[in-house]
Amino acid sequence: MEVLKTSRPLTAVLLALALTASPARSGEPNTTEYQVKAAFLFNFLKFVDWPGAQQSPWIIGVVASNSFAGILEETVLGKTVKGSPVIVKRLPNVAAAHGCHIVFVPMPVPAFAPPAGVLTVGDDPHFLSAGGIVGFYLEDGKVRFEIQPDTAKAAGLRVSAQLLKLGKVRE
């Protein structure tokens, strides 16, 4: 598998988020949990390579979750990655994700074929089995993520070795 090399400061940011973020456990994600997930999504832009021409701006799509989209918009407001701004796009479904770099799906989904070149991220326990690339989960009250590198590769994405080390890899 082809992986990218990234700087240690970026690794430190993701590691700090993973180790210090402790959202409360409940059936519905709370604001703190959403803030942690939003920070992860922003930082994923730095740890994944989208081959081909760089699009400007970076687009993170959010499927059917206005509350999460609002928190994500606050998180990325005024920020750039590799010199390009980051914007949030609200989507009615995963099929509308064309043109996005990342799409977050905060609900259960049936099996789906992710659009090529899109990093799909979800927080349903069955998201990866349904075809997603990155799945958030809670462990000891902390937000963690699991990644399927083969699914990422099939989508035309290259994931950095540092991101693979920070997440739990599912083969």
C-alpha positions in Angstrom: 0.0 0.0 0.0 1.2 3.5 -0.9 1.3 5.8 2.1 2.3 9.5 2.5 4.8 10.9 4.9 3.6 13.8 7.1 5.2 16.0 9.7 5.5 15.2 13.3 3.5 18.3 14.4 0.4 17.0 12.5 0.8 13.6 14.1 1.0 15.3 17.5 -2.3 17.2 16.9 -4.2 14.0 16.0 -2.6 12.1 18.8 -3.5 14.8 21.3 -7.1 14.8 20.1 -7.3 11.0 20.4 -5.8 10.9 23.9 -7.5 13.9 25.5 -11.0 14.1 24.1 -13.4 12.5 26.5 -17.0 13.1 25.4 -19.8 11.9 27.8 -21.4 8.6 26.9 -25.0 8.8 25.8 -27.2 7.7 22.9 -27.0 11.0 21.1 -23.5 12.6 20.5 -23.0 15.7 22.6 -21.4 18.9 21.5 -17.9 17.9 22.8 -18.1 14.7 20.8 -19.1 16.6 17.7 -16.2 19.1 18.2 -13.7 16.2 18.5 -15.1 14.6 15.4 -15.0 17.9 13.5 -11.4 18.4 14.5 -10.5 14.9 13.3 -12.3 15.6 9.9 -10.3 18.8 9.5 -7.0 17.1 10.2 -7.8 14.1 8.0 -7.4 16.6 5.1 -3.7 16.8 6.0 -3.2 13.0 6.2 -4.8 11.8 3.0 -3.7 12.4 -0.6 -6.3 13.0 -3.3 -4.4 12.1 -6.5 -4.8 14.3 -9.5 -5.4 18.0 -9.6 -5.8 19.8 -6.3 -9.3 21.3 -6.0 -9.7 24.6 -4.3 -11.4 24.8 -1.8 -11.3 21.7 0.3 -14.9 20.5 0.7 -16.2 18.4 3.6 -19.7 17.2 3.0 -22.1 16.3 5.9 -25.1 14.1 5.2 -28.4 15.0 6.9 -27.1 16.5 10.1 -27.5 20.2 10.6 -26.3 20.2 14.2 -23.0 18.5 13.2 -22.6 20.6 10.1 -22.9 23.8 12.2 -20.1 22.6 14.6 -17.9 21.6 11.7 -18.5 25.0 10.1 -17.3 26.7 13.3 -14.3 24.4 13.4 -13.0 25.1 9.9 -14.0 28.8 9.7 -11.1 30.8 8.4 -8.8 27.7 8.2 -6.8 26.5 5.3 -5.0 23.3 4.3 -2.1 23.5 1.9 -3.1 27.1 1.1 -6.7 26.4 0.2 -9.8 27.2 2.3 -12.0 24.5 3.9 -15.7 24.7 3.5 -18.7 22.6 4.6 -21.4 21.4 2.3 -24.7 20.0 3.6 -25.8 16.9 1.6 -29.1 15.1 1.4 -27.4 11.7 0.9 -24.1 10.0 0.2 -24.8 10.0 -3.6 -24.6 13.8 -3.5 -20.9 13.7 -2.3 -19.4 14.1 -5.8 -16.9 17.0 -5.6 -16.3 16.6 -1.9 -13.0 15.5 -0.5 -14.5 14.1 2.7 -18.1 13.1 3.4 -19.3 12.5 7.0 -22.3 10.2 7.4 -23.6 10.5 11.0 -26.3 7.9 10.7 -26.9 4.3 9.8 -26.6 3.6 6.1 -27.3 0.6 4.0 -24.4 -0.7 1.9 -23.3 1.9 -0.6 -20.6 2.5 -3.2 -18.6 5.6 -2.1 -17.9 8.0 -4.9 -14.4 7.7 -6.2 -11.9 10.1 -4.6 -14.1 10.7 -1.5 -13.0 9.8 2.0 -16.1 8.5 3.6 -16.3 8.8 7.4 -19.2 7.7 9.7 -20.0 6.9 13.2 -22.5 4.0 12.9 -21.0 0.7 14.2 -21.7 -0.9 10.8 -20.4 2.0 8.6 -17.2 0.2 7.6 -19.1 -3.0 6.7 -21.4 -0.9 4.5 -18.5 0.4 2.5 -17.1 3.3 4.5 -13.4 4.1 4.8 -13.1 5.6 8.3 -15.4 4.9 11.3 -15.6 6.8 14.5 -16.3 4.9 17.8 -16.1 5.5 21.5 -13.6 3.6 23.7 -13.2 4.4 27.4 -15.2 7.6 26.7 -12.8 8.8 24.0 -13.4 9.3 20.3 -11.3 6.9 18.3 -11.3 5.9 14.6 -11.0 2.7 12.6 -9.7 2.8 9.0 -10.0 0.4 6.0 -6.9 1.1 3.9 -7.9 -1.2 1.1 -11.2 0.6 0.8 -9.4 3.9 0.7 -7.0 2.6 -2.0 -10.0 1.4 -4.0 -11.4 4.9 -3.8 -8.2 6.3 -5.3 -6.9 7.7 -2.0 -3.5 7.4 -0.3 -3.5 7.5 3.5 -0.4 8.6 5.4 1.4 6.0 7.6 0.9 8.3 10.6 -2.8 8.3 10.2 -2.8 4.5 9.9 -0.7 4.3 13.1 -3.1 6.6 15.0 -6.2 4.7 14.0 -7.2 1.1 14.3 -6.6 -0.6 10.9 -9.3 -3.0 9.7 -8.2 -5.4 7.0 
